[in-house]
C-alpha cells in the first residue's frame, strides 16, 4: 500500500461527523468547518443515513431547488461537487461521497456519526431496563454526553432533516426518562432533581419528567418544592395545551406512600423505537 493510499485510509477511518448540536466534522485530529447551510444539510442527511443511499430527488426537495433554481438537477450536482471538494481538501477519500444510481451515499461507518453511536447506546440501555439500573444509568449518562445542543440546528428545515431531528429528540427523551427511572431505582434522588430542572426547561410538556421530579423531591422531604413543581407543571400544560395533568402526574403529588403511581416504565414505553 502506497503512503498516499495509507494516509487516505487512515483519514477516512478516523473521520467523525457530529449532528447532535451544531455540525461538527473531524478528519483525524483536525476539525473542519463546513460553510453554507445547503452543504451542511446535504452532509447531515448523508451522515444520518450513512452507508445508505439518499435519492437525488429527495435532496432536491430537501434543498427546495425546484422552486429556487431553473435547473434543480444541475444545481444539486453543483452543491455535491462543492461538498466533494471540501471533503477531499480535508483529507477525505475520493470515494467518501459516492454517486449511486439516482442518488448519493456517504461511505463512512455509522459509528463515526455521533447520532448513530447515541442511538445504539440507548437501544442497549432500553433492552436492559428496568433491570440492572447501575449499568443502564452508566450507559445513558455516556449516551447523553454526546449531545451539544438540539439536533441539526444549523441546517435547512427540510423534510429529511426535520424528520431526523424529530427522531433524535424522541430518542433523547427516551434516554432521559429511562435514566431518571434508573436513578430512582438506585435512590439517587439528588441526581433526579438536579437534572430534571434542565430536562424540563428543554421540554416543559413532558409529564413523565415532571412526575419523577416531584417524586424525588417528596422522597427527599422537600414537600413545599414538590407542590410548587406540580403547580408549575399544571400551569404549563394548561397554558400550552389547554389540558389538565394526566393521572400519573396528579398521583405524584397525592400518593401518600410516595411511590410512583401505576405506570409503564419509560423503557417499556419506548421499546417501539427502532434504530436505523
N, C-alpha and C positions, 0 to 999 in steps of 0.2 A: 504493500500500500504506500502510495506516494505521500510526502509530507502534506501536500495540499489537500489530498483526499482525507487523510487522517485528521487534519485540522477541521475540515468541513464536518466530518462525522462527530467529532468532539463537540463542536458548536451546536449542531442540531440536537444531539443527545442532551446537552445542558441548557437548551432554550427553555425559558419559563414565561408563561403568559398569565397575568392576573386580571380577572374581571370582577372580583368581589370588592369593588371600590373603583376609583379611577383606574383606567387601564394602565397596566404596568408590564413591560416587556424586558426580559433579561436574556442576554446571549453570553453564556459563560459567566464571567464576573462583571460584565458591563451592562448597565441599564440603559435602554434606548427609548427615546421619546418619539412617539408617532404623532405627527401633526395632521390635522384635518379630520373633522368629525365623520366624514364618509369613509375614509380609510380605517378609522378606528372601528366604525360599525361593521365593515367587512371583516376585519380581523377578529372582532368579538364574536360574530356569528360563526365564523370558521372554527374558532377556538372552542366555542361551546359545543360544536358538532365535530370536534377534532377526529381525524381519521375516518370521516364520513363525508359523503358528497352533499354539497349545497347547490341547488339548481340555479342556473343563470337567471331564470325568470323570478325566482324567489329574491335574489339580490337586487334585481331591477325594481321590484316592488318595495323592497326594504329601503332603498335609497330614493324612491319616488322619481325615478329617472324618466319614466314615460311622460310625466306631467312637466318636468323641468327641463328636458332636453329634446332636441329634434330627432336624435337617433340614440335610443336608450341602450341598444346593444353595444354600439361603439363607445358610448360614454362609460359603460361598465368595463369594457375591455381596457379603456384608458386608466380607470381607477385601479384595476387589478394590476396593470403593468407598473403603475407607481408603487403599489404595495410590494410587488415582487422586487423592484429595485431597492426599496427600503430594507426588505428582509436580507437581500444579498449584500447590501452595503454594511449591514451589521453582523455579517458572518453566516447568515442562513444559507443552506444548501440550495442549489438551483432547482431541486425538485421539492422543496419545502411547501411551496404553493403550486399545486398541480392542476392542470386543466383536465377534467374528466367528463366525457360525454358532453352534456349540455350544462356543465357546471364546474365547480371547483372543489378541491379538497386540501385541507391543511394537514400535511404529513408530519404529525407530531403526536407523541404518545399522550394519552389523556391524563396521565399522572403529571404531565408538565403544565397542566392548566389548573389553577387553584380551585375553580368551581368543581371540577371532577374529583379532585382529592377530597374536597369538603363533602360532597355527596356520598362518596364511598365510605368515609368515616361515619357519617350519620347513619347510613344504612346498616353498617356493622353494629352501631350502638342500638338502633331500633330492634335488631334481631336478638340482641342480648337482654334488653329491658323487658319487664321491670326487674329481672333478676340481676345479680352482680352489680349493684349500684356503684361500688368503688370503680370498677372497670368502665362502666357506662359514663360516669362523671369524667374520668380521665380522658376518654376518647372524645367526648363532646367539648370539653374545655379546649383540647387541641384543635378540634374542627372549627370552633367559633373564633379561635385566634387568627384564622386565615382571613377574616373579614376586615376590611379597612374603610368601611362606609357602606352605602347602599350599592347594590349590584348595577353595573353598567351605567353610571351616571353621566358619562361624557360621550355617549353615542347618540345617534338619532333615535327617536321614539318610533321606530318602525315596528311592523308586526312580529318579526323574528326576535329582535332584542327585547321588545315589551313582553313577549311570551317567556323568553328565557329569564328575564328579571323577575317576573311573577313566580315562576317555578323555583328560582333560587331563594326568593324571600319566603316561599312556603316551606322549603327545606330548612331555612334558618329558624322559622317559627317552630317546626318540629324539634329541631335541636335544642332550642331554648326551653321549651316546655318539658321535654324529656330530661334535660339536665336538671331542671328545677325539681322534677319528681325524684331524681336520684339523690339530690341534696336533701330533700325532705326525708327520704328513706334513711339517710345517714345521720339525720338530726342536725344538719348544717344550716340551721335557720338563719344565722347571720349572713351567710352567703346568699341565701334566697332573698333576704331583704335588700342587701346591697345591690344585687344585680337586677332585681325586679324593678327598681326605680329606672334603670337605664332601658330595660326591655319595654316597660310601659310607656316611657317617653317616646320611644320609636314606634310603638304600636299600641296606642291607647285603647283600642277597641277589642283587644284580646282578653276575653273574660277569664280564660284559663290562668293567665299570668296574674291577673288581679286576685283571683281566688286563692292561689297559692301564696301570694304576698300577704294577704290577710291572715291566712292560716299560720304562716311563720311568725307574724307579729303577735298573734294570740299565744302561740306556744312560748314566746319569749316574755309573756306577761305585759306586752305593750298594747293594752286594750284600747286606750284612747286613740292611739295611732291607727289601730285596726279599724276603728269606727270611722275615722277621717278618711282612710284609704277606701273604705266601702262607699262613703258618700261621694268621693271624687269619681269612683268608677260609675256609680249610679248616674251622676250628673253628666259625664261624658257620653254615656250610652243614650241618655235621653236627648242631649243636645245634638249629637251627631247622627243618631239613627232613629230617634223617637221611640225607643223601646225600653222596657224595664229590664233589670238584670235577670239572667236565667236562674233556674233552680239551684245549680251548683254554687253560683256566686252568692245568692241570697243565703243559702245554708251556711256558707263560710263564716258569716257574722252571727248566726243564731244557734249553731250547733253547740250544745252545752259541753260535749265531750272533747271539743277542739280537735276533732278528727276530720279528715277530708270526707265530705258527703259522698254518697254513692256516685261514682263517676267512672268513666272509661279512661284508663291511663293514657297519657299522651302517646306513649309508644304504640299502643293498640290503635288509637285514632289515626295515626299517621302511617300505618302499615300499608295503606293503599298507594303511598308514594312509590314510584319506581324510578330507578336510575336509568340513565341514558342507554 
